[in-house]
Amino acid sequence: MSTYRLDQLFRPKSAALVGGNPREKSLGRIVLRNMREGGFAGTIHLVNPDFAEIDGVRAVPTLADLPSPPDIAIVATPPEAVPTVIAQAANAGCAAAVIITTGLGHGPGSIAEATAKAARAKGLRLVGPNCIGLMLPAAKLNATFAPRLAPAGDLALISQSGGIAAGMLEWAAQQSVGFSAIVSIGDQIDVDIGDLVDYFALDHRTRAILLYIEGVQDVRKFMSAARAAARIKPVVVIKAGRHAAAAKAAATHTGALAGSDAVYDAAFRRAGLLRARDLAEFFDAAETLGRVRAVQGKRLAILTNGGGIGVLAVDRLVDFGGIPAELSPETREKLDAVLPDTWSKANPVDIVGDADAARYLAALDILLADKSNDAVLVINVPTALASTTETATAVADFVKARRTRVMNSKPVLALWVGAGETASGAFARAGVPHYATETDAARGFRHLVRHGEAVKILMETPPSLPEHFAPDRDAARAVVEHALADGRNWLDPIEAARLLAAYAIPMVPTFLAASPAEAETVAGPLFGEGRSVVVKILSRDIVHKSDVDGVRLNLADGPAVRKAAADVIAKAKAANPAARIAGVTIQPMIVRPKAHELILGIAEDPTFGPVVAFGQGGTGVEVINDKALALPPLDLSLAHDLIGRTRISHVLRGYRNVPPARLDEIALALVKLAQLRADVPEIQELDINPMLADETCILALDARIAIAAVPLVGGRRRTRFAVRPYPSEWERHIVIGESWRIFVRPMRPEDEETVRDFLTHVTMDDLRLRFFAPVKDFGHAFVARLTQLDYARAMAFAAFDEDTRELLGGVRLHADANYETGEYAVLLRSDLKGRGLGWQLMQMIIEYAKHEGIRRIEGQVLAENTVMLQMCRDLGFSVGLEPGGGDIMKVVLDLGNGKTA
């Protein structure tokens, strides 16, 4: 349901507590007292069939006995009463209920299932059960059993743990940090993390979102919500259970490398979330991101009255990936004019131990004006020569005043060693992040940098894929289907090579031989001019050949091949008597002394689905443990980022007399693997290990591919991608008239330049009709909004002339967070209007919406755009005035409720 009715949950005008008893320490009585003492301006009701009053508040037996339904119900009854209470709340017309009660169980036949069913019947939203409740500081509603109401502010906390939420309250009270909302979500039988991230992403009262999670249920919804939110505001996450044991033993090297927490890490990175590793870092992130905005660089200037701590701060800054800012000559000259001769003349700017408030302000003003830095850290060590509290107050007031008069003022961070309440309070009131140690301060600055980088990556336009990359999907599917029909779960080496060849991933030629004698015959043509071969055991029951001594290298003639084949077969039978031995494989011996051994692979994570792995390959891959993970699908930018997060990436760039490997080809191979898994979801695990890479090419030497049948869902095989992949099934070839051949496909991020060129062929008047205002800026930010789609929520079809490859027009549909209503827009080249392309695109987007189960398509059209309005009528849209929209018409097409396959 996503954000459905959450506005009433977070902006209630009335609330009812259901349950409780007169005992002093009873849960219900504590919650009721908190609700009353918080200062909530709305109406508070008490519902309890067993007591006429509690704590002086009159009770009614049921929610139906109230004069009007409350917006939200807070449920603190025994577990067995919860389904009945929820049914009453739904029938009464409540928008939401927060279930504090524990012990509802899980799964079929549980109280939780009955509760959820009762709520769904009327669209009642549920938070919990098994949570501490809901806190809305601005509304002064404390519907929890936490000991205090948090101050109002602009941080939203979403926590699966009530204890963490309560701990954040205590920390916030000490730091004077405020919240827009605190939601303890418990068992998430309805409202989940994704729903709340969606809501707070668009909540103007929330500057940053803090997440404490233990697991994710609906990963696609979570990823879509997180990616959308991270483009708008910082989202900080801390996840418990980083060192939990893997759920199952892995059959491939890739599976062994893809640990559960590493996959979460990859998911957070893909979504642009900032991960904290512990509560201290979580609090630091909240302190920083709750007070200042992200920076666009990582250069930090440090202003201090103590040289030693300044140097320590530089050390920690560099540890966290920051850069000590260089002072420009102009800045040094200005500092010379206001500082004593003994100042440091460099960054850190040490203004000497007797520095008073005036000296701090003079230096700070100059540093903030210097374009050579992106932020300033102000450090103070107490001395008897100047008042630390006076300096803190002066700095805080200066920063606050500057922020009001200077647009996009640089962030200022403060480190006051041994700061008392006066100094801390001054910084808190001024909105200046302040820290106890140089480590905390450097880490806080890192959060600002990482958020800026995450937004940039999310908005980045990837390089286009080579035009010659045209995978043979039918050939790949045929290979897998044949193996499945044969009752096998692993592809043999010849099938693996054919599968990779269908996606233009180069692999060494591979030949099969059922016996040593056949091996000698097969190897014969491979010899000559000093060439040799490799023999490997072939058995579906032997996962890693090296475990049974099943590989022989550098065999120079036929007799050596026969002997090697007999030897590896004997060794395999001795090591694993039950193994089914099919024979051996023969490959040319590849000798590249300066080539690097890599591993490229795909693993299946039980939560996030397919994961792409890259790292240093070879037989010791798990021991070396140099790997990075990414969620597919990939583009070339994401693939290069994946490569760059490994240690081996440093040597791949070349060193001494070893030239750089072909990094672009490695990245392209990763993109191809991700696309292969999207097109052939029967692939469960895939290892290319090793893949050789040097300055000449890349070449796979061995590949293991596990497969399994995948059931059809809605006429398609389910991919289980956490990020919905490029939907190639929506590519269409259409003909308009007798010979106008058009290729229509989903828009891709790399289409940015194509779209920018297309917009130059649209008149200013047509742009005004489309965007409702004159459009002159076709910069990256504008075009990226058109090309960078989350296919789980939006679709845009681009129409290309098949002969000229020019973009002719496009249509888009963006679904709301509830995935019920989609807003459409269509735009054609101005010289092509009236030829039927717009009609074809509208028909296609309507077909797509029906397939996706979207119930309504809506759009806004200027009244003067009579051509569009008539087309909408012909397509079955209703047309009417947009309420309060002046000359804007609203068009609506009702598609019904069901999906079509």
KAQUIJO-V530566 format. One record per backbone hydrogen bond with DSSP energy under -0.5 kcal/mol. CO is the residue of the C=O (numbers start at 0). NH is the residue of the N-H. If there is no record, write none. Layout:
# KAQUIJO-V530566
[[CO | NH] [CO | NH]]
This chain:
# KAQUIJO-V530566
[[0 | 3] [2 | 5] [4 | 8] [5 | 9] [6 | 10] [12 | 42] [13 | 70] [13 | 71] [14 | 44] [15 | 17] [15 | 73] [16 | 18] [16 | 46] [17 | 75] [22 | 25] [25 | 29] [26 | 30] [27 | 31] [28 | 32] [29 | 33] [30 | 34] [31 | 35] [32 | 36] [33 | 37] [34 | 39] [35 | 38] [42 | 14] [44 | 16] [45 | 47] [45 | 59] [46 | 18] [51 | 58] [53 | 56] [55 | 57] [56 | 53] [59 | 47] [61 | 64] [62 | 65] [70 | 94] [70 | 95] [71 | 15] [72 | 74] [72 | 97] [73 | 17] [73 | 75] [74 | 99] [74 | 100] [75 | 19] [77 | 80] [77 | 81] [78 | 81] [80 | 84] [81 | 85] [82 | 86] [83 | 87] [84 | 88] [85 | 89] [86 | 90] [87 | 91] [88 | 92] [88 | 93] [89 | 92] [94 | 124] [95 | 72] [96 | 98] [96 | 126] [97 | 74] [97 | 99] [98 | 128] [100 | 129] [103 | 110] [103 | 111] [106 | 109] [109 | 113] [110 | 114] [111 | 115] [112 | 116] [113 | 117] [114 | 118] [115 | 119] [116 | 120] [118 | 121] [118 | 122] [118 | 123] [119 | 122] [124 | 96] [125 | 190] [126 | 98] [127 | 188] [128 | 186] [131 | 144] [132 | 183] [133 | 142] [134 | 181] [135 | 139] [135 | 140] [136 | 139] [138 | 40] [139 | 39] [139 | 141] [140 | 135] [140 | 142] [141 | 143] [142 | 133] [150 | 178] [153 | 206] [153 | 207] [154 | 156] [154 | 179] [154 | 180] [155 | 157] [155 | 209] [156 | 158] [156 | 182] [157 | 211] [158 | 184] [158 | 185] [159 | 161] [160 | 164] [161 | 165] [162 | 166] [163 | 167] [164 | 168] [165 | 169] [166 | 170] [167 | 171] [168 | 172] [169 | 173] [170 | 174] [171 | 175] [171 | 176] [177 | 154] [178 | 152] [180 | 156] [181 | 134] [181 | 183] [182 | 158] [182 | 184] [184 | 127] [184 | 187] [191 | 195] [192 | 196] [193 | 197] [194 | 198] [195 | 199] [196 | 200] [197 | 201] [198 | 201] [199 | 202] [201 | 203] [202 | 205] [204 | 206] [206 | 233] [207 | 155] [208 | 235] [209 | 157] [210 | 212] [210 | 237] [211 | 159] [212 | 239] [216 | 218] [217 | 221] [218 | 222] [219 | 223] [220 | 224] [221 | 225] [222 | 226] [223 | 227] [224 | 228] [225 | 229] [226 | 230] [228 | 231] [228 | 232] [233 | 208] [234 | 273] [235 | 210] [236 | 275] [237 | 212] [240 | 243] [251 | 255] [252 | 256] [253 | 257] [256 | 258] [258 | 262] [259 | 263] [260 | 264] [261 | 265] [262 | 266] [263 | 267] [264 | 268] [265 | 269] [266 | 270] [267 | 271] [267 | 272] [268 | 271] [272 | 274] [273 | 236] [275 | 238] [277 | 281] [278 | 282] [279 | 283] [280 | 284] [281 | 285] [282 | 286] [283 | 287] [284 | 288] [285 | 289] [287 | 290] [287 | 291] [297 | 299] [297 | 322] [298 | 373] [298 | 374] [299 | 324] [300 | 376] [301 | 348] [302 | 378] [303 | 350] [305 | 309] [306 | 310] [307 | 311] [308 | 312] [309 | 313] [310 | 314] [311 | 315] [312 | 316] [313 | 317] [314 | 318] [315 | 319] [316 | 321] [317 | 320] [322 | 299] [325 | 327] [327 | 331] [328 | 332] [329 | 333] [330 | 334] [331 | 335] [332 | 336] [333 | 337] [334 | 337] [334 | 338] [339 | 342] [345 | 347] [347 | 349] [348 | 303] [348 | 350] [349 | 343] [351 | 354] [355 | 359] [356 | 360] [357 | 361] [358 | 362] [359 | 363] [360 | 364] [361 | 365] [362 | 366] [363 | 367] [364 | 368] [365 | 369] [366 | 369] [369 | 372] [373 | 410] [374 | 300] [375 | 377] [375 | 412] [376 | 302] [376 | 378] [377 | 414] [378 | 304] [379 | 416] [382 | 385] [385 | 382] [385 | 387] [386 | 390] [387 | 391] [388 | 392] [389 | 393] [390 | 394] [391 | 395] [392 | 396] [393 | 397] [394 | 398] [395 | 399] [396 | 400] [397 | 401] [398 | 402] [399 | 403] [400 | 404] [401 | 405] [404 | 406] [405 | 408] [410 | 375] [412 | 377] [413 | 434] [414 | 379] [414 | 416] [415 | 418] [419 | 423] [420 | 424] [421 | 425] [422 | 426] [423 | 427] [424 | 428] [425 | 429] [426 | 430] [426 | 431] [427 | 430] [430 | 432] [432 | 413] [434 | 415] [436 | 440] [437 | 441] [438 | 442] [439 | 443] [440 | 444] [441 | 445] [442 | 446] [443 | 447] [444 | 448] [445 | 449] [446 | 450] [447 | 294] [447 | 451] [448 | 452] [449 | 453] [450 | 454] [451 | 455] [452 | 456] [453 | 457] [454 | 458] [456 | 459] [459 | 461] [462 | 635] [465 | 468] [467 | 469] [470 | 472] [471 | 475] [472 | 476] [473 | 477] [474 | 478] [475 | 479] [476 | 480] [477 | 481] [478 | 482] [479 | 483] [480 | 484] [481 | 485] [482 | 487] [483 | 486] [488 | 706] [491 | 495] [492 | 496] [493 | 497] [494 | 498] [495 | 499] [496 | 500] [497 | 501] [498 | 502] [499 | 502] [499 | 504] [500 | 503] [501 | 471] [503 | 505] [505 | 699] [508 | 587] [510 | 585] [512 | 583] [514 | 518] [515 | 519] [516 | 520] [517 | 521] [518 | 522] [519 | 523] [520 | 523] [522 | 525] [523 | 526] [527 | 530] [530 | 527] [531 | 588] [532 | 554] [533 | 586] [534 | 551] [535 | 584] [536 | 538] [537 | 581] [537 | 582] [538 | 541] [540 | 542] [542 | 544] [543 | 546] [544 | 547] [544 | 549] [545 | 548] [549 | 536] [551 | 534] [553 | 555] [554 | 532] [556 | 560] [557 | 561] [558 | 562] [559 | 563] [560 | 564] [561 | 565] [562 | 566] [563 | 567] [564 | 568] [565 | 569] [566 | 570] [567 | 571] [568 | 572] [569 | 573] [570 | 574] [571 | 575] [575 | 578] [578 | 580] [579 | 539] [579 | 540] [579 | 581] [582 | 537] [583 | 512] [584 | 535] [585 | 510] [586 | 533] [587 | 589] [588 | 590] [589 | 591] [591 | 594] [595 | 597] [595 | 692] [596 | 616] [597 | 689] [597 | 690] [598 | 614] [599 | 687] [600 | 612] [601 | 685] [602 | 604] [602 | 610] [604 | 608] [607 | 721] [608 | 604] [609 | 631] [610 | 602] [611 | 629] [612 | 600] [613 | 627] [614 | 598] [617 | 620] [619 | 623] [620 | 624] [624 | 626] [625 | 615] [627 | 613] [629 | 611] [631 | 722] [634 | 638] [635 | 639] [636 | 640] [637 | 641] [638 | 642] [639 | 643] [640 | 644] [641 | 644] [642 | 645] [646 | 649] [646 | 650] [647 | 651] [648 | 652] [650 | 653] [651 | 660] [654 | 657] [656 | 658] [657 | 654] [660 | 662] [661 | 665] [662 | 666] [663 | 667] [664 | 668] [665 | 669] [666 | 670] [667 | 671] [668 | 672] [669 | 673] [670 | 674] [671 | 675] [672 | 676] [673 | 677] [674 | 678] [675 | 679] [679 | 682] [681 | 683] [681 | 707] [684 | 705] [685 | 601] [686 | 688] [686 | 703] [687 | 599] [689 | 691] [689 | 700] [689 | 701] [690 | 597] [691 | 698] [692 | 595] [693 | 661] [696 | 693] [698 | 691] [699 | 507] [701 | 688] [703 | 686] [704 | 490] [705 | 683] [705 | 684] [710 | 717] [712 | 715] [715 | 712] [721 | 723] [725 | 727] [726 | 729] [727 | 730] [731 | 733] [731 | 743] [733 | 741] [735 | 738] [735 | 739] [738 | 740] [739 | 735] [740 | 801] [741 | 733] [741 | 743] [742 | 799] [743 | 731] [744 | 797] [747 | 750] [748 | 751] [750 | 754] [751 | 755] [752 | 756] [753 | 757] [754 | 758] [755 | 759] [756 | 759] [757 | 760] [758 | 761] [760 | 829] [762 | 766] [763 | 767] [764 | 768] [765 | 769] [766 | 770] [767 | 771] [775 | 777] [778 | 782] [779 | 783] [780 | 784] [782 | 785] [782 | 786] [783 | 787] [786 | 788] [788 | 790] [789 | 792] [789 | 793] [792 | 814] [794 | 812] [795 | 746] [796 | 810] [797 | 744] [797 | 799] [798 | 807] [798 | 808] [799 | 742] [800 | 804] [805 | 800] [807 | 828] [808 | 798] [809 | 826] [810 | 796] [811 | 824] [812 | 794] [812 | 814] [813 | 822] [815 | 818] [819 | 854] [819 | 855] [820 | 815] [821 | 823] [821 | 857] [822 | 813] [824 | 811] [826 | 809] [828 | 831] [829 | 832] [831 | 834] [835 | 839] [836 | 840] [837 | 841] [838 | 842] [839 | 843] [840 | 844] [841 | 845] [842 | 846] [843 | 847] [844 | 848] [845 | 849] [846 | 850] [847 | 851] [848 | 852] [848 | 853] [849 | 852] [849 | 899] [854 | 894] [854 | 895] [855 | 821] [856 | 892] [857 | 823] [858 | 890] [860 | 888] [861 | 864] [863 | 865] [864 | 868] [865 | 869] [866 | 870] [867 | 871] [868 | 872] [869 | 873] [870 | 874] [871 | 876] [872 | 875] [877 | 891] [879 | 889] [881 | 884] [884 | 886] [884 | 887] [886 | 862] [887 | 881] [888 | 860] [888 | 890] [889 | 879] [890 | 858] [891 | 877] [892 | 856] [892 | 894]]
